[in-house]
Structure formats: structure tokens, C-alpha cells
Amino acid sequence: MAAPVANGVPVEENAVEIHQALAEQTNEEQKRPQFGTRFLTDPRQVFQHNAWDNVEWSEEQEAAARRKVQEHSQPLPADKQEDYDSHADQYWNDFYTIHVNRFFKDRHWLFTEFPELAPKCRSHQSTLEGDEHPDQDKEREDISLQNGKFPGASSSYRILEVGCGVGNTVFPILKTNNDPGLFVYCCDFSSTAVELVKSNPEYDATRCHAFVHDLSDESAQYPIPEESLDVIILIFVLSALHPDKMQASICRLAQLLKPGGMLLLRDYGRYDMAQLRFKKGRCLSENFYARGDGTRVYFFTQDELHSWFCGAGLQKVQNLVDRRLQVNRGKQLTMYRVWVQCKYQKPHSEHKDSETRNSEEDQCES
């Protein structure tokens, strides 16, 4: 959802460019190893390839990025901010109505970065030491089924993608993971996006359930019981929420995970080129912006995400910054991307001491 920056200088914002750039990003990553292995050791060779991995920023480059953000950090008036908030669903519906699925490609890199989504994914679940409790998992499965039928109730491995868009994560999972016990749930704030998923010829209601859901609405109910999910996926979606609603939203998702279940996230990092290209009149609050099409985006730090996930009672498995230099060799342009990738796991109940539970409750109530 971002557009290029020419030699570090932001260009005029355009909604089509924003989403097309994200599609190009996923296309570049389709077959690369996890986090990439192409390193730029000689700056003179920068235009030899389309992208370079794990690019280190100099102190001067980070300071320049910080100054650029501060220059355009004056927030919009309260009435303008309220308009973006109250019409958020309309802005996303308009986007999908206009663009349908032209600017999104299937994210085949998912199975490199997140092997939990691939076949035999159960082997990746017990990442935290001492978290293998098959008897307890079976007991909780029986409890869930006793509470009444729900879509995918008879399945043995359940995945939920929040913010599914037109299905560019869901359909690759269904194609690649042939586990007969797999069931995939997917939801989006946009009813237009959900209808596009359901109308896709690859949509199979026996293996997938798509529904409209507002992640930021604490009172909105999910069509699945608590402690019923093995994996929850958040790919460039948490950043669309107002920062004040992120902690409560993560807490609610954590309640849906089974003990040992995993929450996977990939999203925009602080000083990504998409942030640096915003001009004055787009800032809603610190590091939170409105795009030209009315959709919103926040840019994270690792520490923020760690605090929110731990506040929901989850334990860190992975929290990394992925810095990449993308190159347009034809136009001789360089584009610095920054993404944050996280994996956090729900511990088994006996691993939670009273202090951890109290901290979780305080965070979720705040």
C-alpha cells in the first residue's frame, strides 16, 4: 500500500501507486529465502539487482527520516479525523469497488516467512519450550464442540486471517496446504472485499468461511468460540486501525487462540518509504496518516508491537525488522522499505503466573 520514493525524495501521493507498490513487493519476494540472502557490499553495484536484503541504515539516514516525519507531523483538525474514522468502511469499499483485485498478487512468500501455514504445520506450533500438551489440546477441542456447532467445528487445524482483502493470502493457503483437517476463516472490514472472496471460483465453503468483521469493534462477535484457533494472520492490516484501538483488538484476538496457538504479523515499520512520502495535511496523529483514497495507515516500532502482544498475554517467538532496498533499474531509482515481522504464541495456562495474568488484564482493560 505504498508508492515509490525517488532517491529518498517523496513523490506525490497516488492511491493506485500505493497499492501497486505492495503488489510489486510481494512479486519480488515470491521465491526468496526467509529474510533474503542478497546483500549489498559494494554501493557501486546497487543497480545490478532489483532488491537487496537486510540493508543497514546509517545514523545520518535515520536522522534524515526522523526530520522528514517531524516536518509533516501537524495533525489534521478533529472534525477531519472523525470523518476518516466514521467513514472508514466506505473508503475501503470504494477502493475494492474501483480496483477489484488488479493490484494484488498471491503472497507465495508466506510459506517461507510463516511455515506455520504450510502442510505439516502442527510441527511448528510447539515453539516455546515445554508447550506440548496434546491431551490438553484434545480436551479443549472437545469443550469447543460441546458448546455448539460453528463453521469448521469438526476440523483439527484452524487458521484465521484478519483483513483478508480479496483473498491473496487465503487462496494460496488453501491451494498449498492439503491437510484434510484444515479450515480457514477470513474476514475483512470491507463487505465488498468479502463478496469478492466468496465469488472467487476457488472459494470452497467446506474448507473456508469468509465474513465481514470490524477488528476495532470490541463488541463485534466472531463466528468461532474462544480458544479454537491454531493460527491468526495479520498481514498489513493492524496498521489500518486507530492506534488507540490496537491493544484491545489484539487482546480480543488472543482470546480466540488455543493454548500454544500462534499470532503472525507483517506490517509497516517506522520510516518506511510510504511514511516518508506523506506530505503536510495527511497526518492524523503521531505516525498515523490518511492516504489520498481515505484509507489510513500506522507505522510501527518493534517495541510497540512487543508491548501490545505481551499485554494480551502472548509470548515472543519472533520480532524482527526487515529492511530492504528495492531498485528500479530502468529509472535508476532506489526505494527503502521497512517492515516489521512478528510471531507471538499463547502459552498454556499453567505457564501463566498470577503476575502475568494481572498484567494482561490491566492492559486489556486500559
GIRA-V46316 format. One record per helix or strand of 2 or more residues. SS is the DSSP state (@ for helix, = for strand). FROM is the first residue (numbers start at 0). LEN is the number of residues. If there is no record, write none. Layout:
SS_FROM_LEN ; SS_FROM_LEN
//
This chain:
=_4_2 ; =_8_2 ; @_14_15 ; @_42_6 ; =_50_3 ; @_58_13 ; @_77_9 ; @_87_12 ; @_109_4 ; @_114_3 ; @_120_4 ; @_133_13 ; =_156_6 ; @_169_7 ; =_181_7 ; @_190_9 ; =_207_5 ; =_228_7 ; @_237_3 ; @_242_14 ; =_256_13 ; @_272_4 ; =_282_3 ; =_287_3 ; =_295_3 ; @_301_10 ; =_313_15 ; =_332_14 ; @_348_3 ; @_353_12
//
